[in-house]
């Protein structure tokens, strides 16, 4: 199994789940009522839903391109800028859905022509505050790429639940139903 084999399906599955949650929110709050959810937060010092969506997309794109040893695409800077300004300009559910779809397409395309990654490949991961983490590709995947991605996806899920959107565990792991043994669902 290669590192992209781990990240690509995880990113696609969970981004598609996130898109489905937003769709569910729209169906449960018709007539634009779901748009107000984009400014909802779990806590005053946390980013709103619109940022969580964008930052989940950032993490997916960043993870793929860092492991490929390639510069981050311009879409990452766009998503970061939109995410940082989302409290004032949250956009719409359609905008969020578009960002998710763009990221899924980009991640899928990278899988089609992506090289295998040596787990021992060194990755220097620099943060905007000036901190730099020296990791192997395996450590980067396990200790940064997946946890950061899931943090933003789970924050989005929690915001939607806290705002009364009817979501459950089956919505969170909808991809698992492909593996369900026939006749075992109750």
C-alpha positions in Angstrom: 0.0 0.0 0.0 1.3 3.4 -0.9 0.8 6.7 1.0 -1.4 8.0 -1.8 -3.5 4.9 -1.5 -4.3 5.9 2.0 -4.9 9.6 1.5 -6.7 9.8 -1.8 -9.7 7.5 -0.9 -9.9 9.1 2.6 -10.0 12.6 1.2 -12.5 11.7 -1.5 -14.8 9.8 0.9 -14.9 12.4 3.6 -15.2 15.4 1.2 -18.1 13.7 -0.5 -19.6 13.1 2.9 -19.1 16.8 3.8 -20.8 17.7 0.5 -23.7 15.4 1.4 -24.1 17.0 4.9 -24.4 20.4 3.3 -27.0 19.1 0.9 -28.9 17.6 3.8 -28.7 21.0 5.5 -30.2 22.7 2.5 -33.0 20.1 2.3 -33.8 20.5 6.0 -33.7 24.3 5.8 -35.2 25.3 2.4 -35.5 28.8 1.0 -31.9 29.8 1.9 -32.2 28.9 5.5 -29.0 26.8 5.3 -26.9 29.8 4.3 -27.0 31.1 7.9 -25.2 27.9 9.0 -22.1 29.1 7.2 -21.3 31.6 9.9 -22.1 29.2 12.8 -19.2 28.3 15.1 -18.7 25.7 17.9 -16.9 28.3 20.1 -16.3 32.1 19.7 -12.6 31.5 19.1 -13.1 28.9 16.4 -13.6 29.4 12.7 -17.1 29.2 11.3 -18.5 26.4 9.1 -17.5 28.2 5.9 -13.9 28.2 7.0 -14.0 24.6 8.2 -15.1 23.5 4.7 -12.4 25.5 3.0 -9.7 24.4 5.3 -10.7 20.8 4.9 -10.2 21.3 1.2 -6.8 23.0 1.9 -5.7 20.1 3.9 -6.6 17.6 1.2 -4.8 19.6 -1.5 -1.8 20.3 0.6 -1.4 16.7 1.7 -1.4 15.4 -1.9 1.0 18.0 -3.3 3.4 17.9 -0.4 3.7 14.1 -0.7 4.2 14.5 -4.5 7.0 16.9 -3.7 5.3 19.6 -5.9 4.5 23.2 -5.2 1.0 23.8 -3.8 -1.5 24.8 -6.5 -2.9 28.4 -6.5 -6.2 27.0 -5.3 -4.7 26.5 -1.9 -3.9 30.2 -1.5 -7.4 31.0 -2.7 -9.0 28.7 -0.2 -6.8 30.0 2.7 -7.7 33.5 1.9 -11.5 32.7 1.6 -11.3 30.7 4.8 -9.6 33.5 6.8 -12.2 36.0 5.6 -15.2 33.7 5.9 -16.6 35.4 9.0 -17.2 38.5 6.9 -17.7 36.8 3.5 -19.0 33.3 4.2 -20.2 32.7 0.6 -23.0 30.4 -0.1 -23.7 26.7 0.3 -23.2 26.5 -3.5 -19.8 28.1 -3.1 -18.8 25.6 -0.5 -20.1 22.7 -2.6 -18.1 24.1 -5.6 -14.9 24.2 -3.5 -15.4 20.6 -2.4 -16.1 19.4 -5.9 -13.0 21.2 -7.2 -10.9 19.6 -4.5 -12.3 16.1 -5.1 -11.5 16.5 -8.8 -8.0 17.7 -8.1 -7.3 14.9 -5.6 -8.7 12.3 -8.0 -6.6 13.6 -10.9 -3.5 13.5 -8.8 -4.1 9.8 -8.1 -4.3 9.1 -11.8 -0.8 10.3 -12.5 0.7 10.3 -9.0 4.0 8.7 -8.3 4.5 6.2 -5.5 5.9 7.9 -2.4 8.8 6.5 -0.4 7.6 6.5 3.2 11.1 7.7 4.3 11.1 10.7 2.0 11.9 13.8 4.2 9.3 16.5 4.3 10.0 19.9 6.0 6.6 21.2 6.9 6.7 25.0 7.6 3.8 26.8 9.3 3.0 30.5 8.9 4.2 31.2 12.4 7.7 30.2 11.5 7.7 26.7 13.0 9.1 24.0 10.8 8.5 20.3 11.4 11.0 17.7 9.9 9.1 14.6 9.2 9.2 11.6 6.9 6.4 11.2 4.4 4.9 8.4 6.6 5.0 10.7 9.6 3.6 13.6 7.7 0.7 11.5 6.5 0.0 9.9 9.9 0.7 12.8 12.2 -0.2 15.9 10.2 -2.1 15.3 6.9 -4.8 13.0 8.2 -5.4 14.6 11.7 -5.6 18.1 10.3 -8.0 17.1 7.6 -10.2 15.2 10.0 -10.1 18.1 12.4 -11.8 20.4 9.9 -14.2 17.8 8.6 -15.3 16.9 12.1 -15.6 20.5 13.1 -17.9 21.0 10.2 -20.0 18.0 11.2 -20.2 19.2 14.8 -21.2 22.7 13.8 -24.0 21.3 11.6 -25.2 19.0 14.4 -25.0 21.8 17.0 -27.2 23.9 14.7 -29.8 21.2 14.5 -29.1 19.6 11.2 -30.2 16.0 11.4 -27.1 14.0 10.8 -26.0 10.7 12.4 -23.1 8.3 12.3 -24.4 6.8 9.1 -23.9 10.2 7.4 -20.4 10.4 8.8 -19.3 7.0 7.5 -21.6 6.6 4.5 -18.7 5.1 2.5 -18.9 2.1 4.7 -22.2 0.9 3.3 -20.3 -0.3 0.2 -18.8 -3.0 2.5 -22.0 -4.0 4.2 -22.6 -7.7 4.1 -26.1 -8.3 2.6 -28.7 -9.2 5.1 -26.9 -7.8 8.1 -28.5 -4.4 8.3 -31.2 -4.1 10.9 
